[in-house]
Amino acid sequence: MLGGIAAGPKGFDLRTFACGKCGHSFTTAVATDPMNAVSAGWIAGELKPPK
């Protein structure tokens, strides 16, 4: 389950998830706006659709 949300690097939130059964937890960065160019750098990559 989601344990908490904190501010992260620009364009990202740090979200902490925890297991209610074993107590294991981990924190990961999640884009606050997935369509924002800062967090979607792969859009500007070399991968292009076929012509």
C-alpha positions, 0 to 999 in steps of 0.5 A, a space after each residue: 500500500 502507499 505509505 507516503 508521498 514526498 517532494 523529489 527531484 524537479 518533475 518527480 514525487 518520491 512515493 514510499 510503498 509498504 507491505 502490510 503483511 511483512 513490513 517490507 517497504 521501498 521508495 521510488 520516483 514517480 513523474 508528477 506529470 508524465 507528459 511533461 518534457 522534463 520527466 518524459 525525456 525518452 520522447 526526444 530520443 532517437 527512437 522514431 516510428 517507421 516511415 
